[in-house]
Amino acid sequence: MGKKRKSGGRSKGKKGKTSVVQCRGCGRMVPRDKAKRKTRYSSLVDPVLGRELRQSGTYIPREKRIEFFCISCAVHRGYTGIRAKSERKNI
């Protein structure tokens, strides 16, 4: 049977076993190197109040949240796309 991807869909190389993370969309446990990572920033201040503070020149800190998604959830949400067969592997 043919192999779809040379890397098996992972980026671990010769690291051995990697830790698992939970998918934000469906809750599935996915290897960390296989999961798609999405970085989101959220403000700790109300948007209306934040707009007024920014106009007055105040610096408003943002919270950085890193979310992991399994491949199926990432494709469904549009974070990653399905590539053509010629782009997937070089055999």
C-alpha positions as CSV (number, residue, x, y, z in Angstrom):
1,M,0.0,0.0,0.0
2,G,1.3,3.5,-0.9
3,K,2.3,6.0,1.6
4,K,0.4,9.3,1.6
5,R,3.1,11.4,3.3
6,K,6.8,10.9,3.7
7,S,6.7,12.2,7.2
8,G,3.5,10.4,8.2
9,G,1.9,13.8,8.9
10,R,4.3,14.6,11.8
11,S,7.3,16.8,12.3
12,K,9.1,14.9,15.1
13,G,12.1,13.7,13.1
14,K,14.1,11.4,15.3
15,K,12.9,12.8,18.7
16,G,11.2,9.6,19.9
17,K,7.8,9.9,21.5
18,T,6.3,13.4,21.9
19,S,3.8,14.7,24.4
20,V,0.1,14.8,23.6
21,V,-2.2,17.8,23.7
22,Q,-5.9,18.1,23.7
23,C,-7.7,19.4,20.6
24,R,-9.7,22.6,21.4
25,G,-12.4,21.7,18.9
26,C,-13.3,18.1,19.7
27,G,-11.2,17.1,22.8
28,R,-9.2,14.4,21.0
29,M,-5.7,13.7,22.3
30,V,-3.2,14.5,19.5
31,P,0.6,14.3,19.4
32,R,2.0,17.8,19.9
33,D,4.0,17.7,16.7
34,K,1.0,16.7,14.6
35,A,-1.5,19.2,16.0
36,K,-2.0,22.5,14.3
37,R,-1.2,25.4,16.6
38,K,-3.3,28.6,16.7
39,T,-2.2,31.7,18.6
40,R,-4.9,34.1,19.8
41,Y,-4.7,37.3,21.6
42,S,-7.5,38.6,23.9
43,S,-7.7,41.9,25.7
44,L,-8.4,41.9,29.4
45,V,-10.3,45.2,29.1
46,D,-13.9,45.8,27.9
47,P,-13.8,46.8,24.2
48,V,-15.6,50.1,24.7
49,L,-13.3,51.1,27.6
50,G,-10.3,49.9,25.7
51,R,-11.0,52.1,22.7
52,E,-11.2,55.2,24.9
53,L,-8.0,54.3,26.8
54,R,-6.2,53.7,23.5
55,Q,-7.2,57.1,22.2
56,S,-5.8,58.7,25.3
57,G,-2.5,56.9,24.7
58,T,-2.6,54.1,27.3
59,Y,-0.9,50.8,26.7
60,I,-3.4,47.9,27.1
61,P,-1.8,44.5,27.7
62,R,-3.2,41.4,25.8
63,E,-3.3,37.8,26.9
64,K,-1.7,35.3,24.6
65,R,-3.5,32.0,24.3
66,I,-2.1,29.1,22.4
67,E,-4.7,26.6,21.1
68,F,-4.1,23.2,19.5
69,F,-6.4,21.6,16.9
70,C,-6.4,18.1,15.4
71,I,-6.1,18.0,11.6
72,S,-9.8,17.4,11.0
73,C,-10.9,20.3,13.2
74,A,-8.2,22.6,11.6
75,V,-9.5,21.8,8.1
76,H,-13.1,22.2,9.2
77,R,-12.4,25.7,10.7
78,G,-10.3,26.8,7.7
79,Y,-7.0,27.1,9.6
80,T,-5.3,24.7,7.1
81,G,-6.2,23.4,3.7
82,I,-6.0,20.1,1.9
83,R,-3.0,20.1,-0.4
84,A,-2.8,18.6,-3.9
85,K,-1.3,15.2,-4.2
86,S,1.8,16.5,-6.0
87,E,2.5,18.9,-3.1
88,R,2.2,16.3,-0.4
89,K,5.2,14.2,-1.1
90,N,8.3,14.0,-3.4
91,I,8.7,10.4,-4.4
